Amino acid sequence: NSDWTFNDTMSDDLDIHIFDFNDTNSLNISYDYKTNMYDENYINSMHKRILHIISQVTSTPNMLISQIDIVTPYEKKQILFDFNNTKTQYPKDKTVAELFEEQVRLSPSKNAVFFEGNYMTYKELNEKANQLANTLLKNNVKSGNVVSLFMEKSIESIIAILATLKIGAAFLPLDVEYPKERIDYILSNSETKLILTTKNFENGIITNIPKLCVDLSNKKIYNNSVSKANLNIIGLPEDLAYIMYTSGSTGNPKGVALRRLGIINMILSYKNILHTDDCNVFLSMSAVSFDMFIVENFVSLFTGKTVVLCNDEEQKIPVYTNNLIKKYDVNFILTTPTRINLLLSSISDISNWKSVKVVQVGGEVFTSELYNHLRQYSNAHIYNGYGPSEFTACCCNKEIIDGSNVSIGTPFCNTKIYILDDNHCLCPIDVPGEICVVGDGIAKGYLN
């Protein structure tokens, strides 16, 4: 406005002036702002929002402040439809077990899993899972029941997961290093029907829980008299697939109940967004009780790939992990930034990671230093992923092609992400708020 003269000093970052200097009964709005903090586009967006607010309150003067919509119609279209345009078709009517059995039919003799120098083909893995599934049925485990896994990572842990899914039950992975009180609480709270283990339960780790335990090292489970054929159990996409317990930092741990639909959508997202079809060998470093384990093993086994399982020592000692990467020509790695830095710092040969095609990190902040460190050793696609426990493993992702431009990216397939304020209203673009996620990967809720 020509009536204003700037005096070259400014105490505030931004001032908004509403005035009628000439008594015309027409209000003007002016903005004084520090150009090193705001640009013209930001101020123009703010101006449009203010006009939108004025339009609402003048037409509906009795509306509550909490009901005022700050987001302009154009921004709302961007947020609701353009940014969240993620609808992707996929076979929602199939069960997780059917997806695995399809891969068995396609490549029965292909190696499905390696562990401590041993391997198992898709046909062998499927047959053993079917035999264990029959054992579960004989122990009166039914569809919808919870089966807890108390074991370290091994081929048996994969068999246990597949067998549980094949009968329509849900698996609940327990960390063998959990305190006894936490294990007791989770077993009781989840109403676990049966515990699968490779440990001797007489060691006192779990007590006072009257649950049936099945030791997977018992060779009778895989006796030739037990059927190896696929079971004909029908499941629904909404059925419970697995349960992950929260850390309990705000009280008792809560069991997050994840759906089968979420697993299938997750696999679709990794194929479409992270191009995992280009990878043939996946490394599994995570503990069974960590949701990264779901990605490492499900994306590989349900798409006909091979997964290499790290034992406890191989997971904790970076040199041993790198040896596995080189020995099996690993293509896909998923882990935390801390672990990636440890692995890279332990590489003795710059060609150690030449087979790696995709690296996804999550669980911690991705820094430009991490990007530069990775680029010293690998030309792989680098992705930064994010997802809360209440969503199936991961809800959004970004390929990092410049270490100075890092974010958690955009939503997975059939997933929508909104930034909401305290009243659960949409925040305008560039305005901070709370991340809220909805989509096919969302949990059914907290168990019980």
N, C-alpha and C positions, 0 to 999 in steps of 0.2 A: 504494500500500500504506500502510495507516495507520501502520506503524512508521517511515515515512520523514518527515523534516521538512526542507523546503527552506530553505536559509539565505540566499536572495536573491543568491547569487553562483554563477557557473559558469565554469569555465576552458575547458571543451570545448563544442563546438557540439552534440554528441550523445553521451550515455553509455547503454550497454545493460548492465543489471545482471541477473545470473542468480543466484538465491539460494534458500535454504531456511531461513528464520529460526527456524522452530519445530520443526525436525527431524521433519518429517512424511514425509520421503522423497518429497516432491512439490516440484518446482522451479517457481519463479515467474520471470517475466521482466518487468522494468520499464524504462521509457524516460525518461530526462531529456533534454530537448531545448530549444533556443532557439526560441521560437515565431515569432521574426522570420525564421527560416531554414527551418523545417519546419512544415507544417500537420498536422492530425490525420489527414487522408486518407493523407498520405505515410507517417506512422508506422504506421497500420493496415496499409498495403500491405507495409511492411517486416516487421511482425509475422507476417503470413500467410506471407511468404517464409521467415522463420526457422523457423516451425512445419513448413513443407514440407521444409526441409533436415533438421530433426531426425527427421522421419518416414522420410526416405530412409536416413540414416546408422544409425538404430537397427534398421531392417529389413535393411540390407545393410552390416554394419560393415566389410567388406573392400573396399568400393568406393574408387576413387581420388578425390582431391579434385577433379580435373578432370572427373570424371563426375557430380558433384553438380549437379542441376538447380535453379537458383535460382528460375526462373520458376514460378509457381504454375499449376496446370491451367487456372484461369479466365483468367489472363493469357495463357497459351499459346493458348487458343482465340481471344482477342481479336486477338493478333498474327498468328496463322497464317490466320485465317479472316475475322474482322470487318474488320481494317485492310487486308487484302489481298484483299478481295472485288472483283476487277477483271475476272473472266472476261467477255468480250464476243465475240459471234459476228461473223465477217467472212469474206469469200471467200479462204481460204488457198490454194485451188487455182489462183488466177489469177496470172499473171506481171505484173511491173511494166509491161512493154511493153503487155500487154493493157489494163491500166487506162488508160494514155495513149491507146491507139487507140480505146477506148470514148468518151473525151471528143472525139476527132476526129470520130467518127461523129455525136455529139450536137450539136456546134457547130463545124462545119468552117470557117466564115467568121469566127468570133470571134477577136479579137486574143489571141494566147497570150503574146507577149512584146514589150516595148518596150525599145529601147536606142539612145541617142544620136539620138533623133528618128526612128529607123527602127522598123518593127514587122513582125511575122510572124504570120499566122493559124495556127490549129491545123492546117489542111490543109497549108499550106506547110511548116510546121515538121516535120510528119510525113513529108512526101514527101522533104525533104532528109535527114532522119535515115535513111530507108529507102535512099536513094542512097548515103550514106556507109557504111551497114551493108554494102551490097554491095561497096564498095571494101575494107572490112575483110576480108570473106570471101575476096576475090580475093588478099589479102595473107596468106592462110592463118591468119588469126586465128580461133580456134575457141572454142566454149563452154568456160568455165573459165579461159581465158587472161586475162592482165592487160594492159590498154591504159592507158598513162599519158597524162595531159593536161598539156601544158606550154604554157599560154596564159593571158592575162588574161581576166577576165570579159567575155563578149560573147555574142551570139546563137549564134556558132559553138561556144562552150563547151557550150551547151544541146544543140545538134545532136549534138555529140560524145558527150555522156553518153547521150542517147537511142539513138543508133546502137549504142553499145557494149552497152547493156542488151538491145537488140533481137536481138543475135546470141548472147546468153547469156554474154558476157564480163563482166569486172569492170573498172570504171574506177578509176584512181588519180590524184587531182588533185595536181599539183606547183605550188608557189608559184614564180613566175618570179624572185623575189628570194632564193630559197634560195642558200646558198653552193654553189659547184660540187661540192665534196667531198660535201656532203649529197645533192645530186641524183644524183651518180654512185653513191653507196652505195645509195640507195633503188631506183634502176633495176636495179642488180645484185641486191640482196636480194629484190626482188619478182619477179624473173625476167620483167620486162616484155617482152611479145612485140612491141609496136609503140608508137610515140609519135605522138600527134596534136598538132599545133602550128599556130600562125599566125606563128611566129617563124622567122627565118633561123638555122639551126643552125651556120652557118659563123662565127658571132660568138664562138665559143670558150666559151660558157657550159657546154655539155656536150661532153666529149671522152672518148675511150677507151672509149666504150660502143657496141659494135657492134649497135645496134638500128635497125630500119627506121623512118624518120620519114615521116609524111604531112602535107603542108602543106594546111590546110583552105582557104586562099585560092586553091587551084588549081581553076579553073572546070571542069576536066575531070571532077571528082567529080560535079558536078551537070549533066553533059551529058544532053541528052534521050535519048541512047541507053542511059543507065543507068536501070534500073527504079525507079519510084516506088512500087510496090505493097508492101503489108505483107509481111513475111517470115513464113514458117510454121515458126518455131523454138520447140520446146517446152522450157520450163524448169521447174525445181522450186523450191518455196519455200525450201529449204535452200541453194540455189545462192548462190555469192558474188555480191554486187552491187557493192560498192565497198570500197576500202582507204583507211584514214586512218592516217598515220604519227604516232606520239607525238613529243613534243618531244625525247626522248632525254636527259632530265635525269638519268636513272639509268644511263646507258650509251648504247649505240647505239640509234637510233630503232627502234621496233617497229611493224610493220604490223598494224593491227587489221583483221581480215577480217569485214566486216558482211554479213549475209544479206539476200536479197530479202524474206523474210518480215518482217524488221524494218521495212523501208520501208513495206510495206502496213499493218502494225500502227501505225506512227507516224502515217500519214495518218488512220487510223481514230480514233486518240487525239485528234488536233487537231480533227477534226470533232466528236467527242463531248464533249470536255472544254473546249476553248478556243473552240468554236462558230465555227470558221472558215467554215462554210457561210454565215454572215452577211456574210462579207467577199468582195468581188469583185476587188479590186486589191491585190496584195502587193508590198511593196518588198523588193528584194534588195540589201543593202549589203555582205554578207560576201564575203571572197575565196573563190575556187573551192576552195581547199585547206582551208577551215574548215568544220566540220560544220554550222554554222548555215545555210550555203549549201544544204545538202540539204533543210532544212525550208522555207526561203523558196521554193524552186523546185519541189520535189516536191509539197508540200501544195497549191500553186496549180495546177500543170500537170496533176496527176493527179486534180483535182476540177473541172476546167473553168473555172478562174479566169484572171486576167491577172497577169503578173509584170512589174514595172518594174526593170530592171537599172541599178544605178549604175555609171558608169565610174570609173576611178581618182580623177579629180578630184572627181567628184560624191560619192564615198564619203568623201574626206578633208576636204572643205570643207563645214562644216555648212550654210552659207547655200545652197549649191547643192543639198544633200540636201533641205532644206526646200522649195526651189523645185519639186523633183520631186514631193514629197508633195502640194503644192497643185495643181500642173499636172495630175496624173493622178488626183486624188481618192483617194489611197492609203488603204486600210482597215486593213491589217495591217502592223505593224512588229515586227521581232525584232532585238535587238541587246544590247549590254552596257550596264550602268548608266553607265559613263563616257561612252559615245557618246550615250546619251539626254540626259544633262546638257548635253553640248556642243550637241546639236540644239536643246534647249529654250532655252538661253542665246542662241541665234542667231536666234530667231523675232522677226520685225519686226512681225507682225500677229497678234493673239491668235486670229484665225479661221483661221490657217494650218493647224491640225491638226483642223479641224472634221469632216473626213471620216474621221478615224482611229477605228476601232471596237475594235480589239484591239492592245494593246502587250504583248509578252512580252520579258522581260529574263532574261539568264543569264550565266554565266561569271565573275561577281563578286558580292560581297555586295550585297543589296538593302537600302537604308537607308530610314528614315522620312523623311529629307530628300528622297530621290529621289521617294518617293510624293507628298509635298506639292508638289514642283516639277512633277510631271506633272499633278497635279490643277489647277494654275493654268491649264493650257492645253488640257486634254482631259478629256472625260467617258468616255473609252474604258474597256473592261474591261482591268484591269492584272493581268498574271500574272508570277509568279516561277518560272522553270524551272531544273531541274538535271539534268545527265546527264554521265557520264564518256565518254571516247572509245570505251570498250568496249561501249557501248550505242548504239543507233541514235538519235543526236542528243539525245534527251531521255527521261528515265525517270520523272520526277515533276514535279508542278506545283501551284501554289496561286494562286487568285485573291486579290489583295491589296485588301481593302476598308477596311482600317484600317492606317495607317502604323506603328502601334505593335505590330501583331501580324503579323510577317513570318516565314515559314518556307519551306522548299522543298516543303512540301505532301505530297500523297499520290500513290501510284503511277499511272502511265498504264494504259491498257487492257492486259489480259493480262500484267501485270507485278506482281511481288512484291518488296517491299523488307524486308529484315531488318536489325536492329542486332545484331551478333554480338560476342562477347568474343574473347580471344586463342586460346581453344580451339574457336572456331567454334560456340559454344553461344549460344542466344538470350539477349540481355540483357533484364532486366525493364524494364517501362515506366518512363521517366524516368531510366534508367541509361545513361550514354554508352557507345558502342562504335563499331565500324566498320560503315559502310554497305555492305551486300552486296545485289546486285541479280540477279534472275533473271527470265526472261520471253521473249516472242517477239522482243523487240528486241535480245537479247544477241548479241554477236559469236560467230562460229564459233571464234575463238581468235586467237592471233597468227600471222601468216603465216610459214610455214616454221619 
